[in-house]
């Protein structure tokens, strides 16, 4: 953990913090908090370089600790927490220890002892109050799960209307939040056509990027036993047995079907030899792209080499060449 015990420590931590905040101002020029911190840190650098004790006006002009508490806390981001800790340490050293090192500001031992005891007591009370506040704030530092949005068209199955829905997963609120880091979860929503029963939600997949869902995630069809869907991989809801079916179930039902080598493009005259991907890895029949799966009363699976199409029997899950 970072600690400031003397002027040398103070100078090192201050220089590192100035460099980081300067870079933040460059990357986020419109964020006023970085500009405020930058101005005060550079003033702190100039004022702390003199051997004389800082004036009361200069002591009170530095409020980087208060800015950190009001504008940056709480956070679950490690880099942000490290910056906040350094701002508080710099602020405290400037207001207390830096001035105490100057002979003109030294007090008698008894006065220092009383001051230290009072400071410890007030710090404990402040820590208790602030700690409780931070615990309360941290509970709201994460967003709630986003609203469920339908993916594609619903399909009717016995006793229910099925719809795929997607919702944004909770994420930690951050000043540097990157939307590309957002992840989504997909559910199967089963609605009672008579509206007498509440909807049932069946989790399908988690931690998916939205771009992975825009085109490939969809309901495929009902074969009389299962509702088939593709969400990053092939799957189904077996409404007779009330369970999910995944690629492992299909592998167990078809032990002789496995990896398919894709067609080589070595001899394709339209592809330059410099960019031709000749040695392409084999693909699993059950883990292919969404375009390899179709539905026409039964699930149909096209082999990765596009040479054959298999139909899946609803009773046994056995695949046979169409």
Residue frames relative to the residue before (quaternion, step in Angstrom):
aa qw qx qy qz dx dy dz
X 1.0000 0.0000 0.0000 0.0000 0.00 0.00 0.00
X 0.5125 -0.6488 0.4688 0.3110 3.60 -0.97 0.83
X 0.0138 0.7838 -0.6202 0.0290 3.57 -1.02 0.87
X 0.1916 -0.7526 0.6193 0.1161 3.57 -1.17 0.65
X 0.0345 -0.8371 0.5450 -0.0307 3.56 -0.39 1.26
X 0.8006 0.0767 -0.0289 0.5936 3.61 1.18 -0.37
X 0.7398 -0.4201 0.2923 0.4368 3.53 -1.35 0.03
X 0.6231 0.5450 -0.3483 0.4399 3.58 1.05 -0.73
X 0.6410 0.5018 -0.3212 0.4838 3.60 0.97 -0.83
X 0.6316 0.5518 -0.3229 0.4386 3.55 0.99 -0.92
X 0.6783 0.4996 -0.2957 0.4504 3.59 0.89 -0.95
X 0.6565 0.5160 -0.3136 0.4521 3.59 0.97 -0.85
X 0.6835 0.4739 -0.2871 0.4751 3.57 0.87 -0.95
X 0.6372 0.5350 -0.3299 0.4461 3.57 1.01 -0.81
X 0.6649 0.5039 -0.3132 0.4538 3.60 0.88 -0.90
X 0.6627 0.5022 -0.3102 0.4609 3.59 0.94 -0.86
X 0.6679 0.4999 -0.3003 0.4625 3.57 0.99 -0.81
X 0.6176 0.5328 -0.3419 0.4666 3.59 1.02 -0.76
X 0.6562 0.5153 -0.3192 0.4495 3.59 0.90 -0.90
X 0.6721 0.4925 -0.3068 0.4600 3.60 0.95 -0.85
X 0.6831 0.4752 -0.2997 0.4666 3.59 0.86 -0.89
X 0.5961 0.5525 -0.3658 0.4535 3.61 1.04 -0.67
X 0.6731 0.4838 -0.3000 0.4722 3.60 0.97 -0.85
X 0.6261 0.5315 -0.3383 0.4594 3.60 1.09 -0.66
X 0.6204 0.5333 -0.3383 0.4651 3.58 1.06 -0.73
X 0.6548 0.5066 -0.3131 0.4655 3.57 1.02 -0.78
X 0.7181 0.4504 -0.2595 0.4627 3.60 0.90 -0.93
X 0.7915 0.1444 -0.0774 0.5888 3.62 1.12 -0.63
X 0.0666 -0.8629 0.4996 0.0366 3.60 0.57 1.14
X 0.6802 0.5160 -0.2974 0.4273 3.59 1.11 -0.52
X 0.5964 0.5762 -0.3667 0.4217 3.61 1.24 -0.16
X 0.3774 -0.7936 0.4328 0.2012 3.57 -0.30 1.30
X 0.5928 0.5922 -0.3804 0.3914 3.63 1.07 -0.60
X 0.6363 0.5120 -0.3444 0.4630 3.58 0.97 -0.77
X 0.6486 0.5173 -0.3238 0.4548 3.61 0.96 -0.81
X 0.6404 0.5200 -0.3252 0.4622 3.61 0.98 -0.80
X 0.6757 0.4821 -0.2966 0.4722 3.57 0.90 -0.91
X 0.6294 0.5425 -0.3387 0.4414 3.58 0.98 -0.80
X 0.6584 0.5156 -0.3098 0.4524 3.59 0.89 -0.92
X 0.7100 0.4586 -0.2709 0.4607 3.59 0.85 -0.94
X 0.6454 0.5236 -0.3331 0.4454 3.60 0.99 -0.75
X 0.6595 0.4836 -0.3181 0.4796 3.59 0.99 -0.76
X 0.6165 0.5137 -0.3482 0.4846 3.62 1.07 -0.63
X 0.6312 0.5341 -0.3233 0.4603 3.57 1.02 -0.81
X 0.6241 0.5402 -0.3279 0.4595 3.58 1.04 -0.79
X 0.6911 0.4731 -0.2792 0.4696 3.58 0.89 -0.94
X 0.7171 0.4667 -0.2711 0.4409 3.60 0.77 -0.97
X 0.6935 0.4776 -0.2942 0.4521 3.61 1.02 -0.66
X 0.5697 0.6153 -0.3819 0.3885 3.60 1.25 -0.17
X 0.6323 0.5239 -0.3409 0.4578 3.61 1.22 -0.25
X 0.5082 -0.6758 0.4385 0.3046 3.63 -1.04 0.68
X 0.6090 0.5728 -0.3614 0.4129 3.58 1.19 -0.40
X 0.6040 -0.5695 0.4154 0.3719 3.53 -1.22 0.52
X 0.4872 -0.6579 0.4749 0.3231 3.62 -0.97 0.74
X 0.5141 -0.6384 0.4760 0.3186 3.54 -1.11 0.69
X 0.6625 -0.5013 0.3748 0.4115 3.54 -1.29 0.33
X 0.6292 0.5428 -0.3380 0.4419 3.57 1.03 -0.77
X 0.6829 0.4735 -0.2931 0.4728 3.57 0.96 -0.85
X 0.6046 0.5491 -0.3577 0.4528 3.57 1.06 -0.70
X 0.7291 0.4375 -0.2375 0.4697 3.56 0.88 -0.95
X 0.5912 0.5984 -0.3689 0.3953 3.59 1.19 -0.43
X 0.6645 0.4838 -0.3010 0.4834 3.58 1.19 -0.51
X 0.0739 0.8122 -0.5699 0.1005 3.57 -0.59 1.16
X 0.2092 0.8196 -0.5125 0.1479 3.59 1.10 0.65
X 0.6145 0.5417 -0.3567 0.4491 3.59 1.10 -0.55
X 0.6613 0.4962 -0.2993 0.4763 3.56 0.99 -0.86
X 0.6243 0.5293 -0.3384 0.4643 3.60 1.02 -0.75
X 0.6510 0.5190 -0.3149 0.4558 3.57 0.96 -0.89
X 0.6834 0.4967 -0.2898 0.4497 3.58 0.92 -0.92
X 0.7337 0.4445 -0.2390 0.4550 3.57 0.93 -0.89
X 0.8109 0.3321 -0.1294 0.4642 3.56 0.90 -0.97
X 0.7855 0.3567 -0.1752 0.4743 3.62 1.04 -0.63
X 0.7019 0.4318 -0.2703 0.4978 3.59 1.16 -0.42
X 0.6148 -0.2106 -0.7574 -0.0635 1.52 -2.17 1.30
X 0.1241 -0.7811 0.6064 0.0818 3.56 -1.30 0.24
X 0.2790 -0.7335 0.5925 0.1819 3.53 -1.27 0.51
X 0.5034 0.6338 -0.4235 0.4068 3.55 1.34 0.16
X 0.4528 -0.7155 0.4537 0.2777 3.66 -0.60 1.07
X 0.6669 0.5017 -0.3261 0.4442 3.61 0.88 -0.86
X 0.6557 0.5063 -0.3111 0.4657 3.57 1.03 -0.78
X 0.6419 0.5203 -0.3270 0.4586 3.59 0.97 -0.81
X 0.6266 0.5280 -0.3329 0.4667 3.58 1.04 -0.76
X 0.6528 0.4997 -0.3137 0.4752 3.60 0.95 -0.81
X 0.6437 0.5238 -0.3209 0.4564 3.59 0.93 -0.86
X 0.6467 0.5229 -0.3195 0.4542 3.60 0.92 -0.90
X 0.6749 0.4892 -0.3054 0.4604 3.59 0.92 -0.86
X 0.6268 0.5359 -0.3426 0.4500 3.60 1.01 -0.73
X 0.6608 0.4945 -0.3093 0.4724 3.60 0.96 -0.82
X 0.6589 0.5062 -0.3174 0.4570 3.59 0.94 -0.84
X 0.6545 0.5064 -0.3117 0.4670 3.58 0.93 -0.86
X 0.6506 0.5224 -0.3103 0.4556 3.56 0.95 -0.88
X 0.6846 0.4859 -0.2964 0.4554 3.58 0.89 -0.93
X 0.6551 0.5122 -0.3212 0.4531 3.60 0.92 -0.88
X 0.6406 0.5335 -0.3191 0.4508 3.56 1.01 -0.83
X 0.7472 0.4285 -0.2300 0.4530 3.58 0.82 -0.95
X 0.7964 0.2934 -0.1406 0.5098 3.62 1.09 -0.56
X 0.8108 0.3252 -0.1934 0.4466 3.57 0.24 -1.20
X 0.6228 0.5522 -0.3596 0.4218 3.60 0.95 -0.78
X 0.6829 0.4676 -0.2870 0.4823 3.58 0.92 -0.84
X 0.6481 0.5382 -0.3261 0.4288 3.59 1.05 -0.76
X 0.6206 0.5516 -0.3565 0.4283 3.61 1.18 -0.44
X 0.6079 0.5469 -0.3589 0.4501 3.59 1.20 -0.34
X 0.5125 -0.6810 0.4121 0.3221 3.67 -0.68 1.05
X 0.6463 0.5459 -0.3441 0.4073 3.58 0.96 -0.77
X 0.7291 0.4171 -0.2388 0.4872 3.58 1.19 -0.44
X 0.4580 0.6880 -0.4581 0.3272 3.59 1.26 0.06
X 0.2313 -0.7675 0.5856 0.1208 3.53 -0.98 0.87
X 0.6364 -0.4938 0.3978 0.4393 3.61 -1.19 0.29
X 0.6713 -0.5297 0.3458 0.3863 3.57 -1.22 0.60
X 0.6557 0.5162 -0.3291 0.4419 3.55 0.93 -0.83
X 0.6557 0.5094 -0.3151 0.4596 3.54 1.02 -0.81
X 0.6443 0.5184 -0.3171 0.4644 3.55 1.03 -0.83
X 0.6393 0.5390 -0.3260 0.4411 3.55 1.02 -0.86
X 0.6614 0.4926 -0.3036 0.4772 3.56 0.96 -0.89
X 0.6483 0.5213 -0.3180 0.4548 3.53 1.00 -0.87
X 0.6517 0.5202 -0.3144 0.4537 3.59 0.97 -0.85
X 0.6592 0.5036 -0.3143 0.4615 3.58 0.92 -0.89
X 0.6624 0.4966 -0.3079 0.4688 3.56 0.95 -0.87
X 0.6457 0.5261 -0.3196 0.4519 3.57 1.02 -0.82
X 0.6427 0.5202 -0.3191 0.4632 3.58 1.00 -0.86
X 0.6623 0.5102 -0.3104 0.4525 3.57 0.91 -0.92
X 0.6857 0.4724 -0.2951 0.4685 3.56 0.88 -0.93
X 0.6241 0.5425 -0.3398 0.4481 3.59 1.08 -0.71
X 0.6464 0.5213 -0.3195 0.4564 3.58 0.99 -0.85
X 0.6553 0.4986 -0.3143 0.4723 3.57 0.97 -0.86
X 0.6608 0.5071 -0.3075 0.4600 3.56 0.95 -0.92
X 0.6431 0.5268 -0.3252 0.4508 3.59 0.97 -0.84
X 0.6412 0.5262 -0.3229 0.4557 3.57 1.02 -0.82
X 0.6921 0.4752 -0.2787 0.4664 3.55 0.90 -0.97
X 0.6915 0.4687 -0.2804 0.4727 3.57 0.86 -1.00
X 0.6240 0.5515 -0.3422 0.4352 3.58 1.00 -0.80
X 0.6603 0.4919 -0.3098 0.4754 3.56 0.96 -0.83
X 0.6484 0.5151 -0.3232 0.4580 3.56 1.01 -0.78
X 0.6577 0.5129 -0.3159 0.4523 3.57 0.97 -0.84
X 0.6194 0.5338 -0.3515 0.4559 3.57 1.01 -0.74
X 0.6614 0.4918 -0.3088 0.4747 3.55 0.98 -0.80
X 0.6756 0.4971 -0.3031 0.4522 3.57 0.96 -0.86
X 0.6362 0.5478 -0.3406 0.4234 3.58 1.01 -0.79
X 0.6023 0.5685 -0.3653 0.4250 3.57 1.14 -0.51
X 0.7377 0.3416 -0.2236 0.5376 3.59 1.21 -0.39
X 0.4476 0.7023 -0.4453 0.3289 3.59 1.27 0.25
X 0.6860 0.3860 -0.2813 0.5489 3.57 1.28 -0.03
X 0.4896 -0.6659 0.4783 0.2969 3.53 -1.02 0.80
X 0.5165 -0.5974 0.5005 0.3549 3.54 -1.27 0.28
X 0.6344 -0.4991 0.4116 0.4232 3.57 -1.26 0.29
X 0.4772 -0.7002 0.4547 0.2743 3.56 -0.86 0.95
X 0.6364 -0.5303 0.3842 0.4076 3.59 -1.21 0.33
X 0.4993 -0.6549 0.4828 0.2979 3.56 -1.14 0.68
X 0.1115 -0.7895 0.6031 0.0237 3.56 -0.87 1.04
X 0.4814 -0.6852 0.4533 0.3054 3.62 -0.79 0.91
X 0.2103 -0.7329 0.6344 0.1272 3.53 -1.22 0.73
X 0.8426 0.0067 -0.0252 0.5379 3.58 -0.42 1.14
X 0.6870 -0.4877 0.3674 0.3940 3.52 -1.37 -0.25
X 0.4918 -0.6469 0.4847 0.3236 3.62 -1.08 0.65
X 0.2135 -0.7492 0.6135 0.1297 3.57 -1.30 0.41
X 0.3734 -0.7236 0.5372 0.2202 3.57 -0.98 0.85
X 0.0245 -0.7543 0.6560 -0.0045 3.54 -1.00 0.93
X 0.7047 -0.4579 0.2931 0.4559 3.63 -1.14 0.30
X 0.8641 0.1094 -0.1134 0.4781 3.55 -0.70 1.12
X 0.8076 0.1815 -0.0957 0.5529 3.60 1.17 -0.01
X 0.3018 -0.6735 0.6305 0.2405 3.48 -1.42 0.23
X 0.2074 -0.8131 0.5389 0.0739 3.58 -0.62 1.18
X 0.0142 0.7816 -0.6223 0.0413 3.54 -1.02 0.91
X 0.3355 -0.6913 0.5958 0.2337 3.56 -1.04 0.77
X 0.0307 -0.7912 0.6107 0.0105 3.59 -0.93 0.87
X 0.1906 -0.7616 0.6103 0.1057 3.55 -1.20 0.59
X 0.0014 0.7914 -0.6111 0.0149 3.58 -1.08 0.75
X 0.5322 -0.6330 0.4707 0.3074 3.53 -1.18 0.69
X 0.3984 -0.7165 0.5209 0.2378 3.56 -0.86 0.97
X 0.6018 -0.5549 0.4144 0.3977 3.62 -1.14 0.51
X 0.0140 -0.7831 0.6216 0.0090 3.56 -1.13 0.68
X 0.5776 -0.6000 0.4376 0.3389 3.54 -1.24 0.52
X 0.4392 -0.6850 0.5165 0.2666 3.56 -0.87 0.99
X 0.0824 0.8041 -0.5774 0.1150 3.57 -0.77 1.06
X 0.5337 -0.6153 0.4784 0.3280 3.53 -1.17 0.64
X 0.7405 0.3565 -0.1982 0.5342 3.57 1.18 -0.53
X 0.1929 0.8192 -0.5189 0.1500 3.57 1.12 0.66
X 0.1667 -0.7815 0.5979 0.0632 3.55 -0.88 1.02
X 0.4063 -0.7397 0.4743 0.2506 3.63 -0.47 1.13
X 0.5953 0.5757 -0.3732 0.4182 3.60 1.13 -0.53
X 0.6565 0.5081 -0.3140 0.4607 3.57 1.20 -0.34
X 0.4715 0.6791 -0.4451 0.3440 3.58 1.24 -0.07
X 0.1461 -0.7864 0.5961 0.0708 3.54 -1.09 0.75
X 0.2605 -0.7849 0.5537 0.0974 3.54 -1.16 0.71
X 0.2400 -0.7424 0.6070 0.1510 3.51 -1.27 0.49
X 0.2494 -0.7701 0.5769 0.1091 3.54 -1.13 0.78
X 0.0820 -0.7937 0.6027 0.0070 3.53 -0.96 0.95
X 0.3336 -0.6683 0.6161 0.2502 3.52 -1.35 0.37
X 0.1528 -0.7985 0.5801 0.0504 3.56 -0.58 1.18
X 0.1213 -0.7893 0.6012 0.0299 3.56 -0.70 1.16
X 0.0853 -0.8203 0.5655 -0.0039 3.57 -0.53 1.20
X 0.4392 -0.6783 0.5291 0.2590 3.55 -1.04 0.85
X 0.4293 -0.7228 0.4707 0.2676 3.63 -0.60 1.06
X 0.6854 0.4698 -0.2899 0.4748 3.60 1.12 -0.56
X 0.3631 -0.7625 0.4552 0.2823 3.58 1.36 -0.18
X 0.4446 0.6883 -0.4639 0.3367 3.60 1.13 0.57
X 0.7454 0.3161 -0.1854 0.5568 3.57 1.21 -0.49
X 0.5224 -0.6236 0.4619 0.3534 3.61 -1.07 0.58
X 0.6203 -0.5471 0.4101 0.3843 3.54 -1.23 0.47
X 0.2632 -0.7311 0.6057 0.1714 3.53 -1.19 0.63
X 0.1831 -0.7864 0.5855 0.0733 3.56 -0.90 0.97
X 0.0804 -0.7895 0.6084 0.0048 3.58 -0.77 1.10
X 0.3547 -0.7431 0.5204 0.2261 3.65 -0.51 1.10
X 0.2002 -0.7923 0.5700 0.0849 3.56 -0.95 0.95
X 0.7976 -0.1184 0.1393 0.5748 3.59 0.74 -1.04
X 0.1707 -0.7769 0.6009 0.0793 3.55 -1.25 0.55
X 0.8340 0.2765 -0.1872 0.4391 3.52 -1.45 0.22
X 0.3975 0.7135 -0.4815 0.3178 3.59 0.94 0.87
X 0.4507 -0.6486 0.5346 0.3005 3.55 -1.14 0.64
X 0.5863 -0.6160 0.3915 0.3514 3.54 -1.03 0.76
X 0.6256 0.5516 -0.3482 0.4281 3.60 1.00 -0.72
X 0.6170 0.5453 -0.3463 0.4496 3.59 1.17 -0.52
X 0.7147 0.4672 -0.2417 0.4610 3.57 1.20 -0.44
X 0.5392 0.6905 -0.3952 0.2762 3.57 1.10 -0.62
X 0.8211 0.2203 -0.0939 0.5181 3.59 0.92 -0.85
X 0.7479 0.4469 -0.2373 0.4296 3.61 0.89 -0.86
X 0.6480 0.5248 -0.3420 0.4333 3.63 0.98 -0.69
X 0.2863 0.7564 -0.5352 0.2437 3.58 -0.60 1.11
X 0.4715 -0.5907 0.5681 0.3257 3.49 -1.40 0.30
X 0.3016 -0.7794 0.5272 0.1538 3.58 -0.92 0.93
X 0.6905 -0.4458 0.3049 0.4812 3.61 0.83 -0.89
X 0.4438 -0.6728 0.5378 0.2474 3.52 -1.39 0.26
X 0.2090 -0.8100 0.5390 0.0983 3.60 -0.68 1.11
X 0.6607 -0.5025 0.3022 0.4686 3.57 1.28 0.22
X 0.7443 0.2876 -0.1862 0.5733 3.56 1.31 -0.27
X 0.8155 0.0972 0.0238 0.5701 3.52 0.99 -0.94
X 0.3305 -0.6827 0.6120 0.2238 3.50 -1.28 0.56
X 0.2090 -0.8119 0.5372 0.0925 3.59 -0.43 1.23
X 0.0218 0.7790 -0.6259 0.0315 3.54 -1.14 0.75
X 0.2272 -0.7295 0.6208 0.1754 3.52 -1.35 0.26
X 0.1419 0.7546 -0.6255 0.1385 3.56 -0.69 1.18
X 0.8069 -0.1420 0.0441 0.5717 3.55 0.24 1.29
X 0.7606 -0.0489 0.0301 0.6466 3.57 1.28 -0.45
X 0.5981 -0.5693 0.4164 0.3804 3.53 -1.25 0.34
X 0.1342 0.7861 -0.5929 0.1116 3.57 -1.07 0.73
X 0.1343 -0.7878 0.5960 0.0785 3.56 -1.27 0.17
X 0.3214 -0.6797 0.6160 0.2352 3.49 -1.37 0.34
X 0.2168 -0.7669 0.5957 0.0999 3.57 -0.55 1.26
X 0.1734 -0.8388 0.5083 0.0890 3.57 -0.04 1.28
X 0.5790 0.5598 -0.3946 0.4424 3.60 1.20 -0.15
X 0.7646 0.3045 -0.1694 0.5423 3.57 1.04 -0.81
X 0.3616 -0.7632 0.4665 0.2630 3.58 1.32 0.00
X 0.6033 0.5208 -0.3915 0.4598 3.56 0.68 1.11
X 0.5059 -0.6302 0.4974 0.3154 3.53 -1.31 0.39
X 0.2354 -0.7312 0.6244 0.1418 3.56 -1.19 0.67
X 0.0742 -0.8079 0.5843 0.0194 3.59 -0.89 0.93
X 0.7448 -0.4064 0.2609 0.4604 3.64 -1.23 0.08
X 0.5960 0.5699 -0.3796 0.4193 3.63 1.04 -0.57
X 0.6137 0.5358 -0.3509 0.4616 3.59 1.07 -0.66
X 0.6650 0.4902 -0.2999 0.4770 3.57 0.99 -0.79
X 0.6295 0.5247 -0.3412 0.4605 3.60 1.02 -0.69
X 0.6655 0.4999 -0.3123 0.4579 3.57 0.95 -0.85
X 0.6779 0.4823 -0.2923 0.4716 3.58 1.07 -0.70
X 0.7768 0.2310 -0.1182 0.5738 3.59 1.23 -0.41
X 0.0429 -0.8623 0.5039 0.0245 3.61 0.57 1.11
X 0.6669 0.5097 -0.3176 0.4412 3.63 1.12 -0.45
X 0.6605 0.4634 -0.3098 0.5030 3.57 1.25 -0.22
X 0.0916 0.8206 -0.5560 0.0956 3.53 -0.67 1.07
X 0.8449 -0.1009 0.1148 0.5127 3.51 -0.66 -1.21
X 0.1582 -0.7705 0.6137 0.0689 3.53 -1.06 0.86
X 0.3326 -0.7411 0.5503 0.1932 3.53 -0.81 1.05
X 0.4139 -0.7183 0.5037 0.2429 3.55 -0.86 0.94
X 0.6136 -0.5809 0.3960 0.3594 3.53 -1.16 0.65
X 0.4370 -0.7009 0.5015 0.2575 3.57 -0.89 0.95
X 0.2666 -0.7565 0.5743 0.1637 3.58 -1.07 0.71
X 0.2413 0.8127 -0.5008 0.1747 3.57 1.25 0.44
X 0.7959 0.3309 -0.1666 0.4789 3.59 0.84 -0.92
X 0.4276 0.7040 -0.4730 0.3127 3.60 1.21 0.23
X 0.3390 -0.7805 0.4848 0.2021 3.62 -0.44 1.15
X 0.6409 0.5394 -0.3308 0.4344 3.60 1.22 -0.36
X 0.6837 0.4386 -0.2772 0.5132 3.59 1.25 -0.18
X 0.4444 -0.6966 0.4984 0.2623 3.54 -0.82 1.03
X 0.5316 -0.6394 0.4468 0.3300 3.62 -0.94 0.81
X 0.6106 0.5805 -0.3512 0.4085 3.58 1.14 -0.57
X 0.7886 0.2871 -0.1506 0.5225 3.58 1.08 -0.60
X 0.4598 0.6897 -0.4533 0.3279 3.60 1.22 -0.10
X 0.2815 -0.7416 0.5879 0.1585 3.56 -0.90 1.00
X 0.1402 -0.8496 0.5056 0.0531 3.55 0.20 1.31
X 0.7836 0.2792 -0.1428 0.5362 3.56 0.75 -1.03
X 0.0474 0.8104 -0.5778 0.0843 3.54 0.22 1.26
X 0.4973 -0.6737 0.4477 0.3137 3.60 -0.89 0.85
X 0.5579 -0.5989 0.4591 0.3454 3.53 -1.19 0.59
X 0.2828 -0.7609 0.5659 0.1443 3.53 -1.21 0.61
X 0.4733 -0.6517 0.5186 0.2869 3.52 -1.17 0.72
X 0.5353 -0.6424 0.4471 0.3178 3.57 -0.93 0.91
X 0.7553 0.4121 -0.2010 0.4682 3.58 1.03 -0.81
X 0.7202 0.3854 -0.2523 0.5187 3.59 1.24 0.05
X 0.3258 0.7838 -0.4725 0.2373 3.55 1.10 0.66
X 0.6894 -0.4439 0.3681 0.4383 3.52 -1.36 -0.13
X 0.6845 -0.5193 0.3295 0.3914 3.53 -1.23 0.45
X 0.6376 0.5572 -0.3323 0.4154 3.58 1.07 -0.69
X 0.6037 0.5708 -0.3615 0.4231 3.62 1.21 -0.27
X 0.7022 0.4360 -0.2555 0.5016 3.60 1.24 -0.25
X 0.0363 0.7859 -0.6146 0.0570 3.54 -0.92 0.98
X 0.2345 -0.7737 0.5728 0.1350 3.56 -1.27 0.04
X 0.1262 0.7494 -0.6419 0.1020 3.52 -1.04 0.95
X 0.7826 -0.1862 0.0798 0.5886 3.55 0.54 1.20
X 0.7668 0.0760 -0.0382 0.6363 3.55 1.21 -0.64
X 0.5679 -0.5715 0.4546 0.3797 3.55 -1.22 0.42
X 0.1133 -0.7804 0.6133 0.0451 3.56 -0.96 0.92
X 0.1161 -0.7949 0.5953 0.0162 3.54 -0.93 1.01
X 0.2239 -0.7686 0.5885 0.1131 3.58 -0.72 1.09
X 0.4632 -0.6763 0.4900 0.2966 3.59 -0.90 0.89
X 0.6240 -0.5824 0.3644 0.3723 3.60 -1.07 0.64
X 0.6754 0.4584 -0.3103 0.4873 3.61 1.16 -0.42
X 0.4155 -0.7486 0.4240 0.2953 3.59 1.37 0.09
X 0.4424 0.7058 -0.4472 0.3258 3.58 1.15 0.55
X 0.8104 0.1283 -0.0401 0.5703 3.59 1.10 -0.65
X 0.1986 -0.7343 0.6342 0.1382 3.51 -1.33 0.43
X 0.1777 -0.7868 0.5867 0.0719 3.57 -0.85 1.05
X 0.2398 -0.7277 0.6226 0.1594 3.52 -1.23 0.68
X 0.3209 -0.7515 0.5511 0.1686 3.56 -1.03 0.85
X 0.3787 -0.7321 0.5262 0.2091 3.54 -0.71 1.14
X 0.4649 -0.7085 0.4489 0.2835 3.63 -0.73 0.98
X 0.6655 0.5172 -0.3165 0.4353 3.60 1.04 -0.66
X 0.8385 0.2417 -0.0687 0.4836 3.56 0.71 -1.14
X 0.3645 -0.7225 0.4818 0.3362 3.58 1.27 -0.42
X 0.4056 0.7116 -0.4770 0.3187 3.60 1.24 0.26
X 0.3159 -0.7514 0.5567 0.1603 3.57 -1.00 0.91
X 0.0029 0.7880 -0.6154 0.0185 3.57 -0.91 0.93
X 0.5503 -0.6235 0.4401 0.3388 3.56 -1.09 0.76
X 0.4030 -0.7242 0.5117 0.2265 3.55 -0.83 1.00
